[in-house]
Amino acid sequence: MNNRRGFMISAGGAAAATVALVKADSDEPKTPTLYLHGMVWNRQLPAPMNDWLVRLDAKADLPVGDPPAEPPPAFGTLGDDFHDAVSSRFQFQKLTRQADRLTVTGVITESKTASLVGQMVRIDGMLAGAAVQGLTVTIGESVFNGAGLAFIFKPVAVKTISWSHDD
């Protein structure tokens, strides 16, 4: 496939292959999923944290129902492209959404820096459309501020998906 059309057909096939089928069941509530991405920093912290530009990526299934069902575990990663020691994974312990305020608390479960394992993580911000304004990430006692994006995916029931392409 040396031409643009061939590439697009191949890419379309790959995209179609990644479609997830959701079992159609009207009695089963569909759990929305929150995807969160952000960048935070704090130049006032002592070295080396004052040079960290922390990237945050997280995923959580939001509870539904009244009372809400217990969601499956949620998780996230922290990283910095320049400072490898920041690289960590954390597990959510609690996710709260009150109106537009999102608060997540958790604990670092794995890290390239042993002293970060077990540290508490708190993520707080205001949802404004797809933006997270006033994003604050607290790692242990260190507070980082910045901005982020949030996307809430609401699954729909799919009975049949059919896909084909003609060359």
N, C-alpha and C positions, 0 to 999 in steps of 0.2 A: 504494500500500500504506500505508494510514493506520492500520492496526490492528496489534496485537501479533502475531497469528498470521501475517499477511503478512510482517512483519519477520523472524520466526523462520524461515519457509519460505525467504525470500531469503537469510538468513544461513546456513542449512543447505546451500543450493545452492552458495554461495560456498565454504563449508568443504569440501564434496565436490569442488569443482573444484580444490582445492589438494592433493588426495591424490596422492602420487607413486607411480607403478607401478614395482616392482622386478622385473626380469627373473628368472623362475624358472630356475635352473640349479644343479643339485645339485653340480656339480664346482667351481663358482666360490665362494670364500669370501665371506661377507657381511661387509663392513667396518663395525664399530661406529663411530659418530660421537660425539665429545665436544663438548658445548656448555658453555661456562664463562661465568659472570657474577659479578662481584664489585665491591666498593667498598673502596678503600684510601686512607689518608691518613697524614701525619706532621707534626704541629704543631711538631716540633723542628727541621725543616729551615729554611734561610734563606729569606727572602721572594724570590719570590712562591710558591715551592713549599709553604711551610708552610700556605698557605690552599687548596691543591688538594684536592678530594675526587674522586679519580680513579675513574672508572667503567671497568670492563674487560669486554669482550665478546669471546669467542674461539670458534673452531670448528676441530676437527681430526679427521681420520679416524685411528682407532687401528690400528696394524699388527696383522695376524693371520697365522697360519701359523707353521711352525717350520722354518727361520728365518722371521721375519716378513717379509712383502713390504714393499717401500718404499712408504709412504703418499704420497698426493698432497699438495701444499703445503697447509699450514694457515696461518690468518691470524687477526688480531684487531684490535680498535680500543681506543683509550684516549680518554677524554674527561672533561670537567667542564662541567656545565650553566652555571656562572657564569664560569669562566675558559676562554674559547674557545681560548687559545693551547695548551692541553693536547691538543687534538684531534689524534690521530695514528693511523696504521695501522702494524701491524707484521706481519712474516712470521716464522713459526716456523722455526727451524733444527734443533731437536731437541726431542722429547717423550719423557720417560721416566716410566714408571709402575712403581714397585717396591712391591708390596703395596698399601698405601693412600696412599703418598707420590707426589704428582704434581709433576713438574718440567718446565717448558717454558723453552727459551731461544730467543731470536730477535733481530731487529734492526728498528728503526723505519725504514720505507721511505718514508713520507709524513707530513708534519706541517704544521700551521699555524705552527709555530715552527721555522725553518730549522735552528737549532742542535740540535734533537732528532733530525733525520734522521741515520741511521747509528749512533745510540746503541743499545747492547745492552739487551735487555729480558729479565728472568728472572722467572718466575712459579713460586711454590713453595707447596705446601699439602698438608694431609692430607684425603683423601676420607673422609667419614663419612656414608654414605647419600647424600643429595642435597646435603649441606653440604660446604663446603671450609673447614676449620678452620685457623687460623693462616696465612691467605692473606698472602703477601708478594709484592709486585711491586717489582722493582728496575729503575729506568730510569737507565742510565749508572751513576753512583755513588750515586744517591739511592734510599733504601729506604722503601717505603710498606707499612703493615700494615693488615689489616682482615679481612673475611670474604667468603665467596662461596657460590655454588651451582654444582653441576655436574650435568649430565644426560648419561648415555650412552645413545644411541639405537641399538638393535640391530635392523637391518633384517631383515625376513622376506620370503621369496619369496611373490609374489602372482601367481596365474595369471589371475584374472578379478575385476574389480570391477564390480558393477552397482549403479546407484543410480536411484531414481525417487521422486517424491513426488506425492501426490494433493492437490488443492486442497480 
